[in-house]
Amino acid sequence: MPHTTAPSYPERAHDLHPELVALRRDLHREPEIGLHLPRTQEKVLAALDGLPLEITTGKDLSSVTAVLRGGRPGGAVLLRGDMDALPITENSGVDYASELPGAMHACGHDLHTAGLVGAARLLAERREHLNGDVVFMFQPGEEGFGGARVMIDEGLLDAAGKPLDAAYALHVAADRLPGGMVSSRAGTVTSASDVLSVTVRGRGGHGSTPHGAKDPIPVACEIVTAIQTWVTRRFDIFDPAVVTVGTFHAGTKQNVIPDTATFEATVRSYSEPVHARLVEGLPRLVRGIAEAHGIEAEVTYTVQYPVTVNEPDETAFALDTARELFGAEQVHESPKPANGSEDFAFVLQRVPGAMLLVGAAPEGADPASAAVNHSPRAVFDDRVLPRQAALLAALAEGRLARGTAA
């Protein structure tokens, strides 16, 4: 059971609502993409100014790591908030929309950042009651840039000067869940994500005499079809793999056989054994089909994000804490993982912990039909900001109270 020593967190977080909304909307108007977010970093540092934090910034990325030293001896807990935006031109219609064409906080990271600032404020107020330290991880580059891995390489996990007992992160959803509802599950919570890139190299020629060429297009098409068959016949449907070809390029004219055909696919998996089989098996399948046709296939298999795995005890503690704060009817245990991927997985490979989803569908919207995360029309409800701050703060204080041996 959770050990929440500060049941007033939701009430106190409610008092912070106006300033958290102001910060979130300021971030939303000026989104930045990738590992280098100088304006975002500047705003976070300003929001943390005056708090009793030990702050360091990143060398190879615009990260902010802040450590709050508790007034009592104990362990350490990490809280994550990612800060980067997406290369999307906003079409949400909100009056605080992005002022930068081609950049948008379409995944709610502006809410994550503001919510983590709120948690830092709440925990700083109770610093003397904390049985240990809290590390606040303000992370750039979650959207495909591996920012968590860079922060780990720069010493994130050693920031407190002691091993971390647990790590937690929240992610908002513009759809799927009613506003404010908290959801998670033990075990796999998001998929691994890799990229398969293939160039089939043949020999060009005239479309009227294909026998005088080595046409790469039908071979590439056969490979695409074979991948789908291989996935459905070689993997258990209860431990699946998903391979989706998203780009396919070949040729310049209808009667010219090109030298090459290229395609790229996203590869998703939900367990490490399946992931390992994909890394080995997909390139072998592609090369084998090309060789059977007497031509070559260049294959690049890029491992991006691992499976995000919630530790069962930490997940149970996190969901119980949410129930205690908000009521059992506001907490949902998901029966299956999400199909997206998360680089918080790099943290959870090293530290037991949990990632939770918080519904942020707009007031009055049907989550089933609301614009999804990553849509140019995505809208996130600011009312969840106090709930994020309160939950993160309660997780940190409660987990520290449980102690290292929990």
VENRA-V950571 format. One record per run of one state. SS is the DSSP state (~ for helix, > for strand, _ for the rest). FROM is the first residue (numbers start at 1). LEN is the number of residues. If there is no record, write none. Layout:
ss = (SS & SS)
from = (FROM & FROM)
len = (LEN & LEN)
//
This chain:
ss = (_ & ~ & _ & > & _ & ~ & _ & > & _ & > & _ & > & _ & > & _ & > & _ & ~ & _ & ~ & _ & > & _ & ~ & _ & ~ & _ & > & _ & > & _ & > & _ & > & _ & > & _ & > & _ & ~ & _ & > & _ & ~ & _ & > & _ & > & _ & > & _ & ~ & _ & > & _ & > & _ & ~ & _ & ~ & > & _ & > & _ & ~ & _ & > & _ & ~ & _)
from = (1 & 9 & 30 & 33 & 34 & 38 & 49 & 53 & 58 & 64 & 69 & 72 & 83 & 85 & 87 & 104 & 105 & 109 & 126 & 127 & 130 & 131 & 140 & 147 & 154 & 156 & 159 & 166 & 174 & 182 & 185 & 187 & 191 & 192 & 202 & 203 & 204 & 205 & 207 & 210 & 213 & 214 & 215 & 216 & 235 & 241 & 251 & 256 & 258 & 260 & 270 & 272 & 293 & 296 & 306 & 308 & 311 & 312 & 327 & 328 & 331 & 334 & 338 & 339 & 345 & 349 & 353 & 360 & 382 & 403)
len = (8 & 21 & 3 & 1 & 4 & 11 & 4 & 5 & 6 & 5 & 3 & 11 & 2 & 2 & 17 & 1 & 4 & 17 & 1 & 3 & 1 & 9 & 7 & 7 & 2 & 3 & 7 & 8 & 8 & 3 & 2 & 4 & 1 & 10 & 1 & 1 & 1 & 2 & 3 & 3 & 1 & 1 & 1 & 19 & 6 & 10 & 5 & 2 & 2 & 10 & 2 & 21 & 3 & 10 & 2 & 3 & 1 & 15 & 1 & 3 & 3 & 4 & 1 & 6 & 4 & 4 & 7 & 22 & 21 & 4)
//
